[in-house]
Amino acid sequence: MYKIYFNLAVRNLIKNYQNTLINLLGLSLGLASALFIFLFFHLETNFDNFYKDDIYRITHKRFIYGDVDQTAQAFYPEGGTFLEKIENINEMFLVSNPNPSPIYILNQRYADIRMAVGSANYFSFFGIELLSGDAEKVLRANNSAVITASMAEKIFGKADPIGQEIELYGTKLFIEGIIPDRPVNSHLQFDVLFPEKWVSEQNGAYLGWNGGWNFNVYIKLLHEDQKEATITAMNKILNEVYPDDDFSIEASLQTIDSIHLNKGLSYDTGNPRSNESLWIIIAAGCIILSLALLNFVVLYTAQKDEEIHSLTLMKIYGAHHRDLWISTCMEVFLMVGIAILVSIFTLNIALPFLNDQLVTRVFLSNYIPYILGFYAIIGVVLTMVLSSLSLRGIKRSSLSKSLNGQTSIYASKGWSEKALLVFQFSTVFVLSCVGITVYQQHYHLIHKDLGFQHQNVFTLDLSTVMPLESQKSFKEKILKKPGIETVSMSSQMIGVGLTKNGYSIGESEKSEIINALYVSNDFLECFDISLLEGENLHTNKTISDRQILVNEAFKKLEGWNGLGTIVHRGDRDYEVVGVIPSISFNSLAYQSGPLVIGTSARIDGWNFDYINIKTSAKNPYQLANEVLDEFQKDYPDIRAFISFYNDEIAYNYNYIKSQQQASFFFGCIAILIAISGLWGITRFSVLKRTKEMSIRRVNGASRLDILKLFNRDYLQWISLSFLLAMPIANYFGNDWLSSFPDRIGIEYISWVMMGIVVAIISIITITMICWKIVNMNPSKVLRDL
């Protein structure tokens, strides 16, 4: 019996191959979306839930002259002081934010290695065992390091990395251990871990209570019920360190498993995600699944309407509704089974793109039991529910009316198909309009005038400290090279963010935290930055080390008294000799405020790590490589690599580009499902109205009149979808734009153009389906009446 049901199901699927393909397309995309959302939700909500002990991270609220900053990091002395003075803190671990840093191994440069600095108790604190090396010795010396197993395999293959040398910023360390890779659902991800002593002893970094290196501080408590008392004790110590109301810090504790879904802290580690973004992604996936399932129900019901005559005959010959239901279940189960296989294949191809654009780490191989269970449950549920919905009208149908063609499960002019079209195309318009806005904002940020020349400007980024005299000598040499206009030095790259220092201005007693940049005196010329007032920094460095330039935003600060204003930093005084425009030295995702430019890099503990070169060469990339080759010949012991300002500034907005591509991806899937649904609905509608169209043809209607009739019928509902989608898209578009200090206004004309494009695609789809019918001979259709 079941073999008959199976054969009947296969014949029906082949017979209705167009409908089968449409249903398989939508259902496969919907199931792939459902599986990804299921795995994505499971991963994102289970970060750092595998530790045996309760672990907390210390977070801070910093009050700086009226401004409030919520930060994930602490100054270096904090963790050790808390461990020493607060009895309830049992153990403490500190680690810097893992960041990509250029390191050299086996004389080869690696730019994408995530480097972190951590205390030596890393293994005992997190319960991690070394794969190779001595846990009692590694990270104890200032020149030791550990690497992950994947990094060891990537660089060394099967060779033993223990004892190999790592060069970082001109200092040399040695690999003393290999650790297992962190689980994908850990917020703390790095490739190499350097010892805390590398910073405190060898690197010579500033590690005070008011600046320098910052760290994430993790603690374990002896008594969980004394958590609030521990926070009070921490804040008491901080109040003693920062007694001034203008600058104070308040500490709190954050459980380690809540870090990932708590975006909003500055200088946070990893890629924390907000709950809002989590649910937006889940909602997009659920909408796509809903579109696919609704398409299936409507189109499969329409298919059953065509089969009403044969289904009625089956009932007459003794088939019960249960038999029809089993036969339909078999048919649906075959489609769901095929859709499951296609969805796994599709998702496996799309996963690298989705992981990259959504900044997540979903891998099918990590969740095989979950995938099997998920598909087993969803396969059975879909088969039962969709079969019941598809046959919901057959049980109530009259046998005589069905045989006479007077019964219709699917109404071609019913409200269900119209509601489905409106829902589908409203979703398409919302996703597309928001995607267009994201694209336009990204384009605006990339092409915005930043107030300085960054086209055809590249830099030699020095990974090793280089003497200033050597820099000047190399500068003079390459200035003679054709195509090079200007060469200057700086401590950092502008356009991607700068460090901040504390200053007091003029007679004001108020201390200000201001962005600072150290440069050579030809910096303004190199970047075509004009002087609004005063003069440039002096060519004599002894004199210029007591001078600074400021921007227009600086003039709004308390204590400003025009050119000649004295600015205090510690025990040094600087005279303001010039004012420049307020250039965008930060990413445009953040506000660029006051700026101080000086030449006293070494005095403040900085180096000129960047040799900036402006070029007029036709091929600047070729010229850059030639300059690098010359540099390496002259200074083989100094590590350097090329960066173009255009590329680095564009990198600021890669996350926006990812959002744009993700919106485009989901929008394409939505429009694919919507158009396939339109195809199926129109096809069944045309088939049911074949005789009506033939009668219209006999009565004088042209082919164009028939095509206009069908297009007008569906385009009015698509137009309604556009009108309903506009306020929703406008709300989400403006809400997204509100996070940018420099933002565009929504260009509604581009939304209208996109709506016209969708309408044209819909017209082509409807016309293609109707074309065969309108070209049929009406007499052949009507002779059976």
Backbone hydrogen bonds, N-H to C=O, Kabsch-Sander energy under -0.5 kcal/mol:
donor,donor_aa,acceptor,acceptor_aa,energy
5,Y,1,M,-2.0
6,F,2,Y,-2.5
7,N,3,K,-2.8
8,L,4,I,-2.7
9,A,5,Y,-2.4
10,V,6,F,-2.5
11,R,7,N,-2.5
12,N,8,L,-2.3
13,L,9,A,-2.2
14,I,10,V,-2.3
15,K,11,R,-3.0
16,N,12,N,-2.4
17,Y,14,I,-1.2
20,T,16,N,-2.7
21,L,17,Y,-2.7
22,I,18,Q,-2.1
23,N,19,N,-2.7
24,L,20,T,-2.7
25,L,21,L,-2.4
26,G,22,I,-2.4
27,L,23,N,-2.9
28,S,24,L,-2.5
29,L,25,L,-2.0
30,G,26,G,-2.5
31,L,27,L,-2.8
32,A,28,S,-2.5
33,S,29,L,-2.3
34,A,30,G,-2.5
35,L,31,L,-2.8
36,F,32,A,-2.4
37,I,33,S,-2.6
38,F,34,A,-2.4
39,L,35,L,-2.6
40,F,36,F,-3.3
41,F,37,I,-2.8
42,H,38,F,-2.1
43,L,39,L,-2.6
44,E,40,F,-2.8
45,T,41,F,-1.9
46,N,43,L,-1.4
48,D,185,N,-2.9
49,N,46,N,-0.8
55,I,53,D,-0.5
56,Y,219,I,-2.5
57,R,254,Q,-3.1
58,I,217,V,-2.7
59,T,57,R,-0.6
59,T,252,S,-2.5
60,H,71,T,-2.7
61,K,250,E,-2.6
62,R,60,H,-0.5
62,R,69,D,-3.1
63,F,61,K,-0.5
63,F,248,S,-3.0
64,I,62,R,-0.7
64,I,67,D,-3.0
65,Y,63,F,-0.6
65,Y,246,D,-3.7
67,D,64,I,-2.0
69,D,62,R,-2.4
71,T,60,H,-2.6
71,T,69,D,-0.7
72,A,266,S,-2.3
74,A,215,F,-3.0
76,Y,213,W,-0.9
78,E,75,F,-1.6
80,G,76,Y,-0.6
81,T,77,P,-2.0
82,F,78,E,-2.5
83,L,79,G,-2.3
84,E,80,G,-1.9
85,K,81,T,-2.3
86,I,82,F,-2.3
87,E,85,K,-0.6
89,I,86,I,-1.3
90,N,88,N,-0.8
90,N,220,K,-2.7
91,E,220,K,-1.1
93,F,218,Y,-2.7
95,V,216,N,-2.0
96,S,117,V,-2.7
99,N,115,M,-2.0
101,S,113,I,-2.3
103,I,101,S,-0.6
103,I,110,Y,-2.3
104,Y,167,E,-2.2
105,I,108,Q,-2.4
106,L,165,E,-0.6
108,Q,105,I,-1.6
110,Y,103,I,-2.9
113,I,101,S,-0.6
115,M,99,N,-2.5
115,M,113,I,-0.7
116,A,192,V,-2.0
118,G,194,F,-2.6
119,S,94,L,-2.0
122,Y,119,S,-1.0
123,F,120,A,-0.5
125,F,121,N,-2.6
126,F,122,Y,-1.8
127,G,123,F,-0.8
128,I,123,F,-2.4
131,L,178,I,-2.9
132,S,178,I,-1.4
134,D,176,E,-0.5
135,A,133,G,-0.6
137,K,134,D,-1.9
138,V,134,D,-2.4
140,R,137,K,-1.7
141,A,137,K,-0.5
144,S,141,A,-1.2
145,A,174,F,-1.5
146,V,193,L,-2.0
147,I,177,G,-2.0
148,T,191,D,-2.1
149,A,179,I,-1.6
152,A,148,T,-2.3
153,E,149,A,-2.2
154,K,150,S,-2.3
155,I,151,M,-2.3
156,F,152,A,-2.3
157,G,152,A,-0.6
157,G,153,E,-1.0
159,A,156,F,-2.1
163,G,175,I,-3.4
164,Q,161,P,-2.5
166,I,173,L,-3.2
167,E,104,Y,-2.5
168,L,166,I,-0.5
168,L,171,T,-2.8
169,Y,102,P,-0.5
171,T,168,L,-2.2
173,L,166,I,-3.1
174,F,143,N,-3.1
175,I,164,Q,-2.6
176,E,145,A,-3.1
177,G,145,A,-0.8
178,I,132,S,-2.3
179,I,147,I,-2.5
186,S,183,P,-1.4
189,Q,187,H,-1.0
191,D,114,R,-2.6
192,V,114,R,-2.0
193,L,146,V,-2.8
194,F,116,A,-3.1
194,F,192,V,-0.5
196,E,118,G,-1.3
198,W,195,P,-1.4
199,V,195,P,-0.6
199,V,196,E,-1.1
200,S,196,E,-2.1
201,E,197,K,-2.7
202,Q,197,K,-1.5
203,N,198,W,-2.6
205,A,199,V,-1.3
211,G,208,G,-0.7
213,W,206,Y,-1.8
215,F,74,A,-2.8
216,N,95,V,-3.5
217,V,215,F,-0.5
218,Y,93,F,-3.4
218,Y,216,N,-0.5
219,I,56,Y,-2.7
220,K,91,E,-1.9
222,L,88,N,-2.9
226,Q,223,H,-1.5
227,K,224,E,-1.4
230,T,226,Q,-2.0
231,I,227,K,-2.1
232,T,228,E,-2.2
233,A,229,A,-2.2
234,M,230,T,-2.3
235,N,231,I,-2.4
236,K,232,T,-1.7
237,I,233,A,-1.7
238,L,234,M,-2.2
239,N,235,N,-2.1
240,E,236,K,-1.4
241,V,237,I,-1.8
242,Y,238,L,-2.9
247,F,244,D,-1.1
248,S,63,F,-1.9
250,E,61,K,-2.3
252,S,59,T,-2.2
254,Q,57,R,-2.4
256,I,55,I,-2.3
258,S,255,T,-1.7
259,I,256,I,-0.9
262,N,259,I,-1.2
263,K,273,R,-0.6
265,L,262,N,-0.6
266,S,70,Q,-3.2
268,D,265,L,-0.8
273,R,260,H,-3.5
278,L,274,S,-2.0
279,W,275,N,-2.3
280,I,276,E,-1.9
281,I,277,S,-2.1
282,I,278,L,-2.1
283,A,279,W,-2.5
284,A,280,I,-2.2
285,G,281,I,-2.0
286,C,282,I,-2.6
287,I,283,A,-2.5
288,I,284,A,-1.9
289,L,285,G,-2.2
290,S,286,C,-2.7
291,L,287,I,-2.6
292,A,288,I,-2.2
293,L,289,L,-2.6
294,L,290,S,-2.7
295,N,291,L,-2.3
296,F,292,A,-2.1
297,V,293,L,-2.5
298,V,294,L,-2.5
299,L,295,N,-2.7
300,Y,296,F,-2.8
301,T,297,V,-2.1
302,A,298,V,-2.1
303,Q,299,L,-2.0
304,K,300,Y,-2.2
305,D,301,T,-1.5
306,E,302,A,-1.3
307,E,303,Q,-1.0
308,I,305,D,-1.2
311,L,307,E,-2.6
312,T,308,I,-2.1
313,L,309,H,-2.0
314,M,310,S,-1.8
315,K,311,L,-1.6
316,I,312,T,-2.2
317,Y,313,L,-2.2
318,G,315,K,-1.4
319,A,314,M,-2.8
324,L,320,H,-1.9
325,W,321,H,-2.5
326,I,322,R,-2.5
327,S,323,D,-2.5
328,T,324,L,-2.5
329,C,325,W,-2.8
330,M,326,I,-2.5
331,E,327,S,-1.9
332,V,328,T,-3.1
333,F,329,C,-3.3
334,L,330,M,-2.1
335,M,331,E,-1.9
336,V,332,V,-3.1
337,G,333,F,-2.9
338,I,334,L,-2.5
339,A,335,M,-2.8
340,I,336,V,-2.4
341,L,337,G,-1.9
342,V,338,I,-2.5
343,S,339,A,-2.6
344,I,340,I,-2.2
345,F,341,L,-2.0
346,T,342,V,-2.8
347,L,343,S,-2.9
348,N,344,I,-2.3
349,I,345,F,-1.4
350,A,346,T,-2.2
351,L,347,L,-2.0
354,L,350,A,-2.5
355,N,351,L,-3.3
356,D,352,P,-1.8
357,Q,353,F,-2.8
358,L,354,L,-2.7
359,V,355,N,-0.5
360,T,355,N,-1.8
363,F,361,R,-0.5
366,N,363,F,-1.3
367,Y,364,L,-1.8
368,I,365,S,-0.5
371,I,367,Y,-2.8
372,L,368,I,-2.5
373,G,369,P,-2.3
374,F,370,Y,-2.8
375,Y,371,I,-2.7
376,A,372,L,-2.1
377,I,373,G,-2.3
378,I,374,F,-2.9
379,G,375,Y,-2.3
380,V,376,A,-1.7
381,V,377,I,-2.6
382,L,378,I,-2.5
383,T,379,G,-2.1
384,M,380,V,-2.4
385,V,381,V,-2.9
386,L,382,L,-2.7
387,S,383,T,-1.6
388,S,384,M,-2.0
389,L,385,V,-2.6
390,S,386,L,-2.3
391,L,387,S,-1.4
392,R,389,L,-1.1
394,I,391,L,-0.7
395,K,391,L,-0.9
397,S,393,G,-0.6
397,S,394,I,-1.0
402,S,398,S,-2.3
403,L,399,L,-2.3
404,N,400,S,-1.6
405,G,402,S,-1.2
406,Q,401,K,-3.4
407,T,401,K,-0.6
411,A,409,I,-0.6
412,S,410,Y,-0.6
414,G,411,A,-1.8
418,K,414,G,-0.9
419,A,415,W,-2.9
420,L,416,S,-2.2
421,L,417,E,-2.4
422,V,418,K,-2.5
423,F,419,A,-2.5
424,Q,420,L,-2.9
425,F,421,L,-2.7
426,S,422,V,-2.1
427,T,423,F,-1.9
428,V,424,Q,-2.1
429,F,425,F,-2.6
430,V,426,S,-2.4
431,L,427,T,-2.5
432,S,428,V,-2.5
433,C,429,F,-2.7
434,V,430,V,-2.3
435,G,431,L,-2.1
436,I,432,S,-2.3
437,T,433,C,-2.1
438,V,434,V,-2.4
439,Y,435,G,-2.3
440,Q,436,I,-2.6
441,Q,437,T,-2.4
442,H,438,V,-2.3
443,Y,439,Y,-2.6
444,H,440,Q,-2.2
445,L,441,Q,-2.3
446,I,442,H,-2.2
447,H,443,Y,-2.0
448,K,444,H,-0.8
450,L,448,K,-0.6
453,Q,527,F,-3.2
457,V,454,H,-1.0
458,F,613,I,-2.4
459,T,643,S,-2.9
460,L,611,I,-2.4
461,D,459,T,-0.8
461,D,641,F,-3.1
462,L,460,L,-0.7
462,L,609,D,-3.0
463,S,461,D,-0.6
463,S,639,R,-2.1
464,T,639,R,-1.0
471,Q,467,P,-1.9
472,K,468,L,-2.4
473,S,469,E,-2.1
474,F,470,S,-2.4
475,K,471,Q,-2.4
476,E,472,K,-2.3
477,K,473,S,-1.5
478,I,474,F,-2.4
479,L,475,K,-1.7
480,K,477,K,-1.1
481,K,478,I,-1.6
484,I,481,K,-1.7
485,E,483,G,-0.6
485,E,614,K,-2.8
486,T,614,K,-1.1
488,S,612,N,-2.4
490,S,610,Y,-2.1
491,S,518,Y,-2.3
495,G,585,F,-1.6
496,V,493,M,-0.7
497,G,585,F,-2.0
499,T,516,A,-0.5
501,N,514,I,-2.9
503,Y,512,E,-2.9
504,S,568,H,-2.1
505,I,510,K,-0.6
506,G,566,I,-2.9
508,S,505,I,-2.0
512,E,503,Y,-4.2
514,I,501,N,-2.9
514,I,512,E,-0.7
515,N,594,P,-1.1
516,A,499,T,-2.1
517,L,596,V,-2.2
519,V,598,G,-2.8
520,S,489,M,-2.0
523,F,520,S,-1.7
526,C,522,D,-1.8
527,F,523,F,-1.6
528,D,525,E,-0.9
529,I,524,L,-2.6
530,S,528,D,-0.6
532,L,530,S,-0.5
532,L,579,V,-3.0
533,E,579,V,-1.5
535,E,577,V,-2.6
541,K,539,T,-0.7
543,I,540,N,-0.7
544,S,540,N,-2.7
545,D,541,K,-2.1
546,R,543,I,-1.8
547,Q,544,S,-2.2
548,I,575,E,-2.2
549,L,597,I,-2.9
550,V,578,G,-2.0
551,N,595,L,-1.1
552,E,580,I,-1.0
554,F,551,N,-0.8
555,K,551,N,-0.7
555,K,552,E,-0.9
556,K,553,A,-1.3
557,L,554,F,-2.0
560,W,557,L,-1.6
561,N,562,G,-0.5
564,G,576,V,-2.5
565,T,562,G,-1.8
567,V,574,Y,-3.3
568,H,504,S,-3.3
569,R,572,R,-2.7
572,R,569,R,-2.0
574,Y,567,V,-2.7
575,E,546,R,-2.5
576,V,565,T,-2.2
577,V,548,I,-2.3
577,V,575,E,-0.6
578,G,548,I,-0.8
579,V,533,E,-2.0
580,I,550,V,-2.5
583,I,581,P,-1.7
584,S,450,L,-2.8
585,F,583,I,-1.5
590,Y,587,S,-2.1
593,G,591,Q,-0.7
596,V,515,N,-2.1
597,I,549,L,-3.1
598,G,517,L,-2.2
599,T,544,S,-0.6
599,T,547,Q,-0.5
601,A,599,T,-1.9
604,D,600,S,-1.4
604,D,601,A,-0.5
605,G,602,R,-1.3
606,W,601,A,-3.2
609,D,607,N,-1.5
610,Y,490,S,-1.9
611,I,460,L,-1.8
612,N,488,S,-3.0
612,N,610,Y,-0.7
613,I,458,F,-3.4
614,K,486,T,-2.6
615,T,456,N,-2.5
616,S,483,G,-2.5
617,A,483,G,-0.8
623,L,619,N,-1.9
624,A,620,P,-2.5
625,N,621,Y,-1.9
626,E,622,Q,-1.9
627,V,623,L,-2.5
628,L,624,A,-2.4
629,D,625,N,-2.3
630,E,626,E,-2.2
631,F,627,V,-2.4
632,Q,628,L,-2.6
633,K,629,D,-1.8
634,D,630,E,-2.3
635,Y,631,F,-3.1
638,I,635,Y,-1.7
639,R,637,D,-0.6
641,F,461,D,-1.5
643,S,459,T,-2.0
645,Y,457,V,-2.3
648,E,644,F,-2.3
649,I,645,Y,-2.7
650,A,646,N,-2.2
651,Y,647,D,-1.8
652,N,648,E,-0.7
652,N,649,I,-0.9
653,Y,650,A,-1.5
654,N,651,Y,-1.5
657,K,653,Y,-2.2
658,S,654,N,-2.3
659,Q,655,Y,-1.9
660,Q,656,I,-2.7
661,Q,657,K,-2.5
662,A,658,S,-2.6
663,S,659,Q,-2.6
664,F,660,Q,-2.4
665,F,661,Q,-2.4
666,F,662,A,-2.7
667,G,663,S,-2.6
668,C,664,F,-2.4
669,I,665,F,-2.1
670,A,666,F,-2.4
671,I,667,G,-2.6
672,L,668,C,-2.2
673,I,669,I,-2.4
674,A,670,A,-2.6
675,I,671,I,-2.8
676,S,672,L,-2.2
677,G,673,I,-2.5
678,L,674,A,-2.6
679,W,675,I,-2.7
680,G,676,S,-2.4
681,I,677,G,-2.9
682,T,678,L,-2.6
683,R,679,W,-2.4
684,F,680,G,-2.2
685,S,681,I,-2.3
686,V,682,T,-2.9
687,L,683,R,-2.3
688,K,684,F,-2.0
689,R,685,S,-1.1
690,T,687,L,-0.9
693,M,689,R,-2.4
694,S,690,T,-2.1
695,I,691,K,-2.5
696,R,692,E,-2.1
697,R,693,M,-2.2
698,V,694,S,-2.5
699,N,695,I,-2.0
700,G,697,R,-1.6
701,A,696,R,-2.8
706,I,702,S,-1.8
707,L,703,R,-2.5
708,K,704,L,-2.6
709,L,705,D,-2.1
710,F,706,I,-2.0
711,N,707,L,-2.6
712,R,708,K,-2.9
713,D,709,L,-1.7
714,Y,710,F,-1.7
715,L,711,N,-3.0
716,Q,712,R,-1.5
717,W,714,Y,-0.5
718,I,714,Y,-2.0
719,S,715,L,-2.7
720,L,716,Q,-1.6
721,S,717,W,-1.9
722,F,718,I,-1.9
723,L,719,S,-2.1
724,L,720,L,-2.4
725,A,721,S,-2.1
726,M,722,F,-1.6
728,I,724,L,-0.6
729,A,725,A,-3.0
730,N,726,M,-2.7
731,Y,727,P,-1.9
732,F,728,I,-2.2
733,G,729,A,-2.8
734,N,730,N,-2.3
735,D,731,Y,-2.1
736,W,732,F,-2.2
737,L,733,G,-2.2
738,S,734,N,-1.6
739,S,736,W,-1.2
740,F,737,L,-2.1
742,D,588,L,-0.9
743,R,741,P,-0.7
748,Y,746,I,-1.1
750,S,747,E,-1.0
751,W,747,E,-0.9
752,V,748,Y,-2.3
753,M,749,I,-2.3
754,M,750,S,-2.1
755,G,751,W,-2.4
756,I,752,V,-2.2
757,V,753,M,-2.1
758,V,754,M,-2.3
759,A,755,G,-2.3
760,I,756,I,-2.5
761,I,757,V,-2.3
762,S,758,V,-2.3
763,I,759,A,-2.6
764,I,760,I,-2.5
765,T,761,I,-2.2
766,I,762,S,-2.8
767,T,763,I,-2.7
768,M,764,I,-2.3
769,I,765,T,-1.6
770,C,766,I,-2.2
771,W,767,T,-1.8
772,K,768,M,-0.6
773,I,769,I,-0.5
774,V,770,C,-2.7
775,N,771,W,-1.0
776,M,773,I,-1.7
780,K,777,N,-1.0
781,V,777,N,-1.1
782,L,778,P,-2.4
783,R,779,S,-1.3
784,D,781,V,-0.6
785,L,782,L,-1.6
